[in-house]
Amino acid sequence: MTSHRYPKPLADPDRPVERAVTAALVLAVLAALAWIVGMIYTVTLWQL
């Protein structure tokens, strides 16, 4: 006889690992933006 259980979702939003990965990605994006802004600032001052 088959069971009619619902399959478990692949990603559980309550897992701390997924929150850590999301936080790491956000920090990486912020670091990249800061690096780009710093490089633009450096290049503009270099040419003065």
C-alpha angles and dihedrals in degrees: 000000000000123000123229098214119145114245115249115252115254095229120043111196091210093065112110092214092066091048090051092050091049091049091049092051092049091050091048091053091048091049091050092050091049090050092050092049090048092051092049089049091049094048093048092050092043092062095052 
